[in-house]
């Protein structure tokens, strides 16, 4: 990621892209050519240095939102099988970098993926909901007394956030914001 390519990254307008069960979902940019290369490089091609640039892109957008609360940043977890194959959770890397920029606290233990789901990118909204049903578990003993900022890379239909928000609500956790790097819409 050179500075010329980074400058091509464009932010979306600063407002919630959607609302899921009363929770605002923000997406920093469109899944354009440069952002697509950034995300895919980090996620699939072991270019872990790109986590900084993805976090910076999200941080630059986040500053514009002017949200002043203190958060625990909770990246969407991977199932142990995918983690074993990939060797790292790309969104944990992004969350660490984002937390360095914001001073927020990362929390990698509150949400656990207990179901080895299929990749979402080829699935319809309905198939995504079925795929993600009962995929996550909340460990309330890992809850930090701060608002939750749930982190993901791409928010297409919102199914992942929807399932996580539902599990959090079942556990009486309501102080939540969801934040994704991109949306294709």
Residue frames as a rotation matrix with the C-alpha (Angstrom) as fourth column:
UNK 1
0.591 0.807 0.000 0.00
0.807 -0.591 0.000 0.00
0.000 0.000 -1.000 0.00
UNK 2
-0.595 -0.770 0.229 1.72
0.775 -0.626 -0.091 3.14
0.213 0.123 0.969 -1.17
UNK 3
-0.607 0.348 -0.714 0.61
0.270 -0.755 -0.598 6.65
-0.747 -0.556 0.364 -0.24
UNK 4
-0.827 0.297 -0.477 -0.72
-0.562 -0.459 0.688 7.20
-0.015 0.838 0.546 -3.79
UNK 5
-0.582 0.625 -0.520 -2.99
0.211 0.734 0.645 4.13
0.785 0.266 -0.559 -3.50
UNK 6
-0.565 0.365 -0.740 -4.04
0.810 0.073 -0.582 5.08
-0.159 -0.928 -0.337 0.03
UNK 7
-0.803 0.214 -0.556 -5.10
-0.161 -0.977 -0.142 8.53
-0.573 -0.024 0.819 -1.19
UNK 8
-0.768 0.529 -0.361 -7.49
-0.369 0.096 0.925 6.84
0.524 0.843 0.122 -3.66
UNK 9
-0.646 0.545 -0.534 -9.47
0.720 0.667 -0.190 5.28
0.253 -0.508 -0.824 -0.80
UNK 10
-0.618 0.517 0.592 -12.76
-0.291 -0.850 0.439 7.14
0.730 0.099 0.676 -0.41
UNK 11
-0.941 0.333 -0.059 -14.93
0.150 0.254 -0.955 7.35
-0.303 -0.908 -0.289 2.70
UNK 12
-0.287 0.937 0.198 -18.69
0.772 0.104 0.628 7.07
0.568 0.333 -0.753 2.65
UNK 13
-0.043 0.358 0.933 -20.85
-0.318 -0.890 0.327 9.83
0.947 -0.283 0.152 4.17
UNK 14
-0.903 -0.430 -0.021 -20.68
-0.078 0.212 -0.974 9.94
0.423 -0.878 -0.225 7.97
UNK 15
-0.089 0.873 0.480 -23.92
-0.996 -0.076 -0.047 8.35
-0.005 -0.482 0.876 9.09
UNK 16
-0.327 0.039 0.944 -25.15
-0.317 0.937 -0.149 4.88
-0.890 -0.348 -0.294 9.96
UNK 17
-0.840 -0.031 -0.541 -25.44
-0.534 0.214 0.818 2.75
0.090 0.976 -0.197 6.83
UNK 18
-0.080 0.846 -0.527 -28.12
-0.072 0.523 0.849 0.64
0.994 0.105 0.019 8.47
UNK 19
-0.332 0.075 0.940 -29.66
-0.938 -0.131 -0.321 -0.18
0.099 -0.989 0.114 11.83
UNK 20
-0.287 0.178 -0.941 -29.89
-0.066 0.977 0.205 -3.75
0.956 0.121 -0.269 13.13
UNK 21
0.246 0.490 -0.836 -32.13
0.780 0.412 0.471 -4.28
0.575 -0.768 -0.280 16.19
UNK 22
0.972 0.226 -0.070 -31.56
0.227 -0.812 0.537 -0.67
0.065 -0.538 -0.841 17.26
UNK 23
0.294 -0.944 -0.150 -27.77
0.416 -0.015 0.909 -0.87
-0.861 -0.330 0.388 16.73
UNK 24
0.753 -0.103 -0.650 -26.10
-0.530 -0.681 -0.505 1.55
-0.390 0.725 -0.568 14.33
UNK 25
0.409 -0.638 0.652 -23.90
0.688 0.685 0.240 -0.03
-0.600 0.350 0.719 11.67
UNK 26
0.616 -0.329 -0.715 -21.23
-0.507 -0.861 -0.041 2.19
-0.602 0.388 -0.697 10.12
UNK 27
0.553 -0.513 0.656 -19.22
0.760 0.634 -0.144 1.34
-0.342 0.578 0.741 7.01
UNK 28
0.057 -0.645 -0.762 -16.17
0.192 -0.742 0.643 3.45
-0.980 -0.183 0.082 6.26
UNK 29
-0.460 -0.300 -0.835 -16.04
-0.691 -0.469 0.549 2.98
-0.557 0.830 0.008 2.49
UNK 30
0.708 0.639 -0.301 -17.28
-0.667 0.465 -0.582 1.21
-0.231 0.613 0.755 -0.63
UNK 31
0.342 -0.545 0.766 -15.73
0.161 0.837 0.524 -2.08
-0.926 -0.056 0.374 -1.65
UNK 32
0.860 -0.080 -0.504 -13.86
-0.478 -0.470 -0.742 -0.39
-0.178 0.879 -0.443 -4.50
UNK 33
0.727 -0.594 -0.343 -10.75
0.017 0.516 -0.857 -1.52
0.686 0.617 0.385 -6.36
UNK 34
-0.217 -0.904 0.368 -8.18
-0.424 -0.252 -0.870 -0.21
0.879 -0.345 -0.328 -3.85
UNK 35
-0.067 0.258 0.964 -10.10
-0.994 0.070 -0.088 -1.24
-0.090 -0.964 0.252 -0.73
UNK 36
0.913 0.395 -0.101 -10.78
-0.407 0.899 -0.163 -4.64
0.027 0.190 0.981 -2.24
UNK 37
0.384 -0.857 -0.343 -7.03
0.011 0.376 -0.927 -5.14
0.923 0.352 0.154 -2.85
UNK 38
-0.360 -0.497 0.789 -6.23
-0.740 -0.363 -0.566 -3.97
0.568 -0.788 -0.237 0.68
UNK 39
0.282 0.579 0.765 -8.74
-0.919 0.392 0.042 -6.30
-0.276 -0.714 0.643 2.35
UNK 40
0.961 0.106 -0.255 -7.93
-0.203 0.898 -0.391 -9.31
0.188 0.427 0.884 0.16
UNK 41
0.141 -0.986 -0.089 -4.19
-0.274 0.048 -0.961 -8.84
0.951 0.160 -0.264 0.63
UNK 42
-0.449 -0.248 0.859 -4.56
-0.871 -0.094 -0.482 -8.90
0.200 -0.964 -0.173 4.40
UNK 43
0.318 0.755 0.573 -7.26
-0.862 0.482 -0.157 -11.56
-0.395 -0.444 0.804 4.56
UNK 44
0.955 0.232 0.186 -6.04
-0.127 0.883 -0.453 -14.10
-0.269 0.409 0.872 2.00
UNK 45
0.724 -0.689 0.037 -2.43
0.196 0.154 -0.968 -13.32
0.661 0.708 0.247 1.06
UNK 46
0.495 -0.532 -0.687 -0.66
0.869 0.315 0.382 -13.04
0.013 -0.786 0.618 4.41
UNK 47
-0.292 -0.557 0.777 0.14
0.484 -0.787 -0.382 -9.35
0.825 0.265 0.500 3.92
UNK 48
0.226 0.448 -0.865 -0.28
0.961 0.044 0.274 -8.59
0.161 -0.893 -0.420 7.61
UNK 49
-0.752 -0.541 -0.377 1.37
0.585 -0.811 -0.002 -5.17
-0.305 -0.222 0.926 7.29
UNK 50
-0.672 0.565 0.479 -1.83
0.185 -0.499 0.847 -4.04
0.717 0.658 0.231 5.53
UNK 51
0.056 0.690 -0.722 -3.68
0.955 0.175 0.241 -4.21
0.292 -0.703 -0.648 8.88
UNK 52
-0.531 -0.324 -0.783 -2.24
0.600 -0.797 -0.077 -0.80
-0.599 -0.511 0.617 9.72
UNK 53
-0.994 0.103 -0.045 -3.65
-0.104 -0.687 0.719 0.78
0.043 0.720 0.693 6.55
UNK 54
-0.314 0.932 -0.183 -7.07
0.454 0.317 0.833 -0.81
0.833 0.178 -0.523 6.99
UNK 55
0.024 0.272 -0.962 -7.15
0.994 -0.105 -0.005 0.43
-0.103 -0.956 -0.273 10.60
UNK 56
-0.778 -0.371 -0.506 -6.01
0.341 -0.927 0.156 3.90
-0.527 -0.051 0.848 9.54
UNK 57
-0.815 0.548 0.188 -8.75
0.042 -0.269 0.962 4.07
0.578 0.792 0.197 6.91
UNK 58
0.068 0.862 -0.503 -11.32
0.735 0.298 0.609 3.09
0.674 -0.411 -0.613 9.55
UNK 59
-0.194 -0.233 -0.953 -9.82
0.905 -0.417 -0.083 5.48
-0.378 -0.879 0.291 12.11
UNK 60
-0.982 -0.186 -0.020 -9.91
0.160 -0.890 0.427 8.44
-0.097 0.417 0.904 9.69
UNK 61
-0.393 0.916 0.081 -13.62
0.113 -0.039 0.993 7.76
0.913 0.399 -0.088 9.12
UNK 62
0.085 0.412 -0.907 -14.29
0.912 0.335 0.238 7.15
0.402 -0.847 -0.347 12.83
UNK 63
-0.703 -0.420 -0.574 -12.82
0.627 -0.747 -0.221 10.57
-0.337 -0.515 0.788 13.74
UNK 64
-0.892 0.394 0.222 -15.31
-0.128 -0.691 0.711 12.23
0.433 0.606 0.667 11.39
UNK 65
-0.077 0.909 -0.410 -18.20
0.493 0.392 0.776 10.56
0.867 -0.142 -0.478 13.26
UNK 66
-0.494 -0.236 0.837 -17.13
-0.445 -0.758 -0.477 12.44
0.747 -0.608 0.270 16.40
UNK 67
0.655 0.631 -0.415 -18.32
0.003 0.548 0.837 9.69
0.755 -0.550 0.357 18.77
UNK 68
0.049 -0.694 0.719 -16.76
-0.705 -0.534 -0.468 10.48
0.708 -0.484 -0.515 22.15
UNK 69
0.842 0.334 0.424 -17.45
-0.540 0.535 0.650 7.32
-0.009 -0.776 0.631 24.20
UNK 70
-0.332 -0.919 0.213 -14.84
-0.916 0.368 0.162 4.83
-0.227 -0.141 -0.964 25.37
UNK 71
0.640 0.614 -0.461 -15.07
-0.746 0.640 -0.183 1.43
0.183 0.462 0.868 23.68
UNK 72
-0.160 -0.597 0.786 -13.87
-0.293 0.789 0.539 -2.12
-0.943 -0.144 -0.301 23.81
UNK 73
0.003 0.073 -0.997 -13.15
-0.998 -0.062 -0.008 -3.21
-0.062 0.995 0.072 20.24
UNK 74
-0.058 0.118 0.991 -14.41
-0.266 0.955 -0.129 -6.72
-0.962 -0.271 -0.024 19.51
UNK 75
-0.551 -0.173 -0.816 -13.47
-0.829 0.004 0.559 -8.11
-0.093 0.985 -0.145 16.10
UNK 76
0.644 0.742 -0.187 -15.70
-0.764 0.638 -0.097 -10.75
0.047 0.206 0.978 14.54
UNK 77
-0.043 -0.714 0.698 -14.08
-0.654 0.548 0.521 -14.02
-0.755 -0.435 -0.491 15.60
UNK 78
-0.095 -0.068 -0.993 -13.00
-0.861 0.506 0.048 -16.84
0.499 0.860 -0.107 13.32
UNK 79
0.935 0.339 0.101 -13.69
-0.350 0.850 0.393 -20.49
0.047 -0.403 0.914 13.97
UNK 80
0.356 -0.852 0.384 -10.65
-0.453 0.202 0.868 -22.41
-0.817 -0.483 -0.314 15.22
UNK 81
0.336 -0.210 0.918 -10.49
0.657 0.751 -0.069 -24.39
-0.675 0.626 0.390 11.95
UNK 82
0.818 -0.024 0.574 -10.24
0.457 -0.579 -0.675 -21.25
0.349 0.815 -0.463 9.80
UNK 83
0.810 -0.549 0.206 -7.79
-0.575 -0.674 0.464 -19.71
-0.116 -0.494 -0.862 12.25
UNK 84
0.339 -0.681 0.649 -5.63
0.034 0.698 0.715 -22.83
-0.940 -0.221 0.260 12.04
UNK 85
0.436 -0.106 0.894 -5.65
0.870 0.304 -0.388 -22.63
-0.231 0.947 0.225 8.23
UNK 86
0.762 -0.053 0.646 -5.06
0.298 -0.857 -0.421 -18.87
0.576 0.513 -0.637 7.96
UNK 87
-0.136 -0.848 -0.513 -2.77
0.857 0.159 -0.490 -18.62
0.497 -0.506 0.705 11.03
UNK 88
-0.932 -0.113 -0.344 -4.24
0.290 -0.801 -0.524 -15.27
-0.216 -0.588 0.780 12.13
UNK 89
0.207 0.978 0.028 -7.53
0.924 -0.186 -0.333 -13.40
-0.321 0.095 -0.942 12.46
UNK 90
-0.435 -0.417 0.798 -7.13
0.763 -0.641 0.081 -10.45
0.478 0.644 0.597 10.10
UNK 91
0.365 0.644 0.672 -9.69
0.152 -0.754 0.639 -8.37
0.918 -0.131 -0.373 12.00
UNK 92
0.786 -0.237 -0.571 -7.81
0.594 0.036 0.804 -8.89
-0.169 -0.971 0.169 15.28
UNK 93
-0.291 -0.947 0.135 -4.78
0.944 -0.261 0.204 -7.37
-0.158 0.187 0.970 13.58
UNK 94
-0.291 0.284 0.913 -6.85
0.421 -0.819 0.389 -4.42
0.859 0.498 0.119 12.36
UNK 95
0.763 0.642 -0.073 -8.44
0.309 -0.264 0.914 -4.02
0.567 -0.720 -0.400 15.80
UNK 96
0.349 -0.724 -0.595 -5.00
0.883 0.042 0.467 -3.90
-0.313 -0.689 0.654 17.48
UNK 97
-0.632 -0.608 0.480 -3.87
0.752 -0.631 0.189 -1.15
0.188 0.481 0.856 15.13
UNK 98
0.035 0.759 0.650 -7.15
0.285 -0.631 0.721 0.75
0.958 0.160 -0.238 15.53
UNK 99
0.810 0.269 -0.522 -6.84
0.544 -0.012 0.839 0.54
0.220 -0.963 -0.156 19.32
UNK 100
-0.211 -0.935 -0.285 -3.32
0.946 -0.268 0.180 2.00
-0.245 -0.232 0.941 19.16
UNK 101
-0.669 -0.023 0.743 -4.79
0.460 -0.799 0.389 4.97
0.585 0.601 0.545 17.26
UNK 102
0.132 0.884 0.448 -7.84
-0.018 -0.449 0.893 5.49
0.991 -0.126 -0.043 19.49
UNK 103
-0.705 -0.388 0.593 -6.68
-0.606 -0.103 -0.789 4.35
0.367 -0.916 -0.162 22.91
UNK 104
0.437 0.894 0.099 -9.60
-0.862 0.384 0.331 1.91
0.258 -0.229 0.939 23.04
UNK 105
-0.329 -0.504 0.798 -9.19
-0.742 0.661 0.111 -1.53
-0.584 -0.556 -0.592 24.55
UNK 106
-0.365 0.207 -0.908 -9.26
-0.708 0.571 0.415 -4.65
0.604 0.794 -0.062 22.35
UNK 107
-0.141 0.365 0.920 -11.38
-0.748 0.570 -0.341 -7.58
-0.649 -0.736 0.193 23.53
UNK 108
-0.451 -0.151 -0.880 -10.75
-0.806 0.492 0.329 -10.83
0.383 0.857 -0.344 21.65
UNK 109
-0.977 -0.073 -0.200 -12.52
0.022 0.899 -0.437 -13.11
0.211 -0.431 -0.877 24.13
UNK 110
-0.568 0.819 0.084 -16.09
-0.575 -0.322 -0.752 -11.82
-0.589 -0.475 0.654 24.56
UNK 111
0.563 0.760 -0.325 -17.43
-0.738 0.285 -0.611 -13.46
-0.372 0.584 0.722 21.39
UNK 112
-0.552 -0.685 0.476 -16.46
-0.371 0.713 0.595 -16.93
-0.746 0.152 -0.648 20.22
UNK 113
0.029 0.510 -0.860 -17.35
-0.982 0.174 0.070 -18.52
0.185 0.842 0.506 16.88
UNK 114
-0.291 -0.063 0.955 -18.56
-0.588 0.799 -0.127 -22.01
-0.754 -0.599 -0.269 17.78
UNK 115
0.610 0.519 0.599 -19.80
0.220 0.615 -0.757 -23.05
-0.761 0.594 0.261 14.33
UNK 116
-0.568 -0.822 0.048 -17.49
0.186 -0.072 0.980 -23.55
-0.802 0.565 0.193 11.36
UNK 117
0.464 0.848 -0.256 -19.48
0.013 -0.296 -0.955 -21.59
-0.886 0.440 -0.148 8.80
UNK 118
0.238 -0.298 0.925 -19.05
0.961 0.213 -0.178 -21.48
-0.144 0.931 0.336 5.03
UNK 119
-0.852 -0.474 -0.223 -17.54
0.404 -0.866 0.296 -18.34
-0.334 0.162 0.929 3.48
UNK 120
-0.092 0.921 -0.378 -20.34
0.371 -0.321 -0.872 -15.82
-0.924 -0.220 -0.312 3.02
UNK 121
-0.573 -0.234 -0.786 -19.43
-0.344 -0.802 0.489 -14.14
-0.744 0.551 0.379 -0.26
UNK 122
-0.940 0.223 -0.260 -21.39
-0.178 0.330 0.927 -16.51
0.292 0.917 -0.271 -2.55
UNK 123
-0.644 0.705 -0.298 -24.48
0.764 0.568 -0.306 -16.81
-0.046 -0.425 -0.904 -0.32
UNK 124
-0.151 0.716 0.682 -27.79
0.278 -0.631 0.724 -14.96
0.949 0.299 -0.104 -0.50
UNK 125
-0.387 0.095 0.917 -29.15
-0.747 -0.615 -0.252 -13.05
0.540 -0.783 0.309 2.49
UNK 126
0.663 0.722 0.198 -31.33
-0.715 0.534 0.451 -16.02
0.220 -0.441 0.870 3.47
UNK 127
0.663 -0.490 -0.565 -28.45
0.290 0.865 -0.409 -18.51
0.690 0.107 0.716 3.07
UNK 128
-0.380 -0.824 0.421 -26.18
-0.089 -0.420 -0.903 -16.24
0.921 -0.381 0.087 5.14
UNK 129
-0.010 0.461 0.887 -28.69
-0.947 -0.289 0.140 -16.17
0.321 -0.839 0.439 8.00
UNK 130
0.933 0.320 -0.161 -28.98
-0.277 0.930 0.244 -19.97
0.228 -0.183 0.956 7.96
UNK 131
0.331 -0.905 -0.267 -25.19
0.320 0.374 -0.870 -20.32
0.888 0.203 0.414 7.69
UNK 132
-0.546 -0.614 0.570 -24.61
-0.213 -0.557 -0.803 -18.02
0.811 -0.559 0.173 10.68
UNK 133
0.501 0.821 0.274 -27.46
-0.513 0.026 0.858 -19.29
0.697 -0.571 0.434 12.87
UNK 134
0.985 -0.071 0.159 -26.06
-0.116 0.414 0.903 -20.20
-0.131 -0.907 0.400 16.31
UNK 135
0.557 -0.830 0.033 -22.50
0.416 0.243 -0.876 -19.55
0.719 0.502 0.481 15.09
UNK 136
-0.315 -0.690 0.652 -21.50
-0.181 -0.630 -0.755 -17.31
0.932 -0.355 0.074 18.00
UNK 137
0.418 0.340 -0.842 -21.34
0.764 0.370 0.528 -17.62
0.492 -0.864 -0.105 21.77
UNK 138
0.328 -0.229 0.916 -20.93
-0.336 -0.935 -0.114 -14.84
0.883 -0.270 -0.384 24.32
UNK 139
-0.026 -0.397 -0.918 -18.72
0.840 0.488 -0.235 -15.20
0.541 -0.777 0.321 27.39
UNK 140
0.714 0.453 0.534 -20.05
0.165 -0.850 0.501 -12.49
0.681 -0.270 -0.681 29.72
UNK 141
0.738 -0.513 -0.438 -17.13
0.534 0.049 0.844 -13.06
-0.411 -0.857 0.310 32.11
UNK 142
-0.293 -0.885 0.362 -14.94
0.929 -0.175 0.325 -11.40
-0.225 0.431 0.874 29.44
UNK 143
0.483 0.566 0.668 -17.11
0.695 -0.712 0.100 -8.27
0.532 0.416 -0.738 29.22
UNK 144
-0.703 -0.670 -0.239 -15.26
0.704 -0.611 -0.362 -5.04
0.096 -0.423 0.901 30.00
UNK 145
0.106 0.799 -0.592 -17.29
0.793 -0.427 -0.434 -2.16
-0.600 -0.423 -0.679 31.43
UNK 146
-0.634 -0.242 -0.734 -17.20
-0.252 -0.833 0.493 -0.15
-0.731 0.498 0.467 28.20
UNK 147
0.479 0.786 -0.392 -19.39
-0.618 -0.015 -0.786 0.16
-0.623 0.618 0.479 25.12
UNK 148
0.043 -0.404 0.914 -18.86
0.408 0.842 0.353 -2.46
-0.912 0.357 0.201 22.44
UNK 149
0.232 -0.051 -0.971 -17.50
-0.845 -0.504 -0.176 -1.65
-0.481 0.862 -0.161 19.00
UNK 150
0.399 0.000 0.917 -17.96
0.203 0.975 -0.088 -4.78
-0.894 0.222 0.390 16.87
UNK 151
-0.058 -0.634 -0.771 -15.43
-0.729 -0.501 0.467 -4.85
-0.683 0.589 -0.433 14.01
UNK 152
0.366 0.067 0.928 -15.64
0.459 0.855 -0.243 -6.58
-0.809 0.515 0.282 10.62
UNK 153
-0.696 -0.715 -0.066 -14.13
0.268 -0.344 0.900 -6.05
-0.666 0.609 0.431 7.20
UNK 154
-0.915 0.400 -0.044 -17.13
-0.160 -0.260 0.952 -6.25
0.369 0.879 0.302 4.85
UNK 155
-0.545 0.834 0.084 -20.81
0.008 0.105 -0.994 -5.66
-0.838 -0.542 -0.064 5.63
UNK 156
-0.976 0.216 0.013 -22.79
0.033 0.088 0.996 -6.94
0.214 0.972 -0.093 2.66
UNK 157
-0.134 0.987 -0.085 -26.21
0.237 0.115 0.965 -7.95
0.962 0.109 -0.249 3.99
UNK 158
-0.178 0.005 0.984 -25.45
-0.825 -0.545 -0.146 -7.31
0.536 -0.838 0.101 7.67
UNK 159
0.605 0.514 -0.608 -26.04
-0.212 0.840 0.499 -10.99
0.767 -0.173 0.618 8.53
UNK 160
-0.189 -0.752 -0.631 -22.88
0.592 0.425 -0.684 -11.39
0.783 -0.503 0.365 10.62
UNK 161
-0.884 -0.100 0.456 -23.62
-0.224 -0.767 -0.601 -8.26
0.410 -0.634 0.656 12.64
UNK 162
0.035 0.993 0.113 -27.27
-0.767 -0.046 0.640 -9.32
0.640 -0.109 0.760 12.92
UNK 163
0.476 0.103 -0.874 -26.36
0.224 0.946 0.234 -12.69
0.851 -0.307 0.427 14.42
UNK 164
-0.554 -0.754 -0.352 -23.81
0.592 -0.059 -0.804 -11.19
0.586 -0.654 0.479 16.83
UNK 165
-0.716 0.357 0.599 -26.17
-0.522 -0.844 -0.120 -8.40
0.463 -0.399 0.792 17.93
UNK 166
0.348 0.897 -0.270 -28.89
-0.499 0.422 0.757 -11.00
0.794 -0.129 0.594 18.55
UNK 167
0.211 -0.364 -0.907 -26.54
0.621 0.766 -0.163 -13.06
0.755 -0.529 0.388 20.76
UNK 168
-0.838 -0.531 0.129 -25.43
0.270 -0.608 -0.747 -9.96
0.475 -0.591 0.653 22.65
UNK 169
-0.355 0.797 0.488 -29.05
-0.737 -0.560 0.378 -8.92
0.575 -0.226 0.787 23.24
UNK 170
0.481 0.498 -0.722 -29.86
-0.008 0.825 0.564 -12.45
0.877 -0.266 0.401 24.52
UNK 171
-0.073 -0.632 -0.771 -27.12
0.890 0.307 -0.336 -11.80
0.450 -0.711 0.540 27.09
UNK 172
0.746 0.530 -0.404 -28.57
0.656 -0.689 0.308 -8.38
-0.115 -0.494 -0.862 28.02
UNK 173
-0.364 -0.852 -0.377 -25.76
0.550 -0.523 0.650 -6.46
-0.751 0.029 0.659 26.33
UNK 174
0.525 0.759 0.384 -27.16
0.797 -0.281 -0.534 -3.46
-0.298 0.586 -0.753 24.48
UNK 175
0.669 -0.323 -0.670 -24.52
-0.228 -0.947 0.228 -0.71
-0.708 0.001 -0.707 24.36
UNK 176
-0.018 -0.560 0.828 -23.20
0.614 0.648 0.452 -1.63
-0.789 0.516 0.333 20.91
UNK 177
0.481 0.083 -0.873 -22.03
-0.670 -0.607 -0.427 -0.07
-0.565 0.791 -0.237 17.67
UNK 178
0.474 -0.335 0.814 -21.05
0.567 0.824 0.009 -2.13
-0.674 0.457 0.580 14.63
UNK 179
0.484 -0.435 -0.759 -18.28
-0.612 -0.789 0.061 -0.90
-0.626 0.435 -0.648 12.32
UNK 180
0.560 -0.287 0.777 -17.09
0.606 0.782 -0.149 -2.40
-0.565 0.554 0.612 9.03
UNK 181
-0.509 -0.813 -0.285 -14.35
0.265 -0.463 0.846 -1.28
-0.819 0.355 0.451 6.69
UNK 182
-0.915 0.108 -0.389 -16.53
-0.400 -0.375 0.836 -1.55
-0.055 0.921 0.387 3.61
UNK 183
0.005 0.904 0.428 -19.90
0.042 0.428 -0.903 -2.26
-0.999 0.022 -0.036 2.10
UNK 184
-0.720 -0.276 0.637 -20.48
0.602 0.207 0.771 -3.14
-0.345 0.938 0.017 -1.56
UNK 185
0.151 0.891 0.428 -23.51
0.974 -0.209 0.091 -0.84
0.170 0.403 -0.899 -1.65
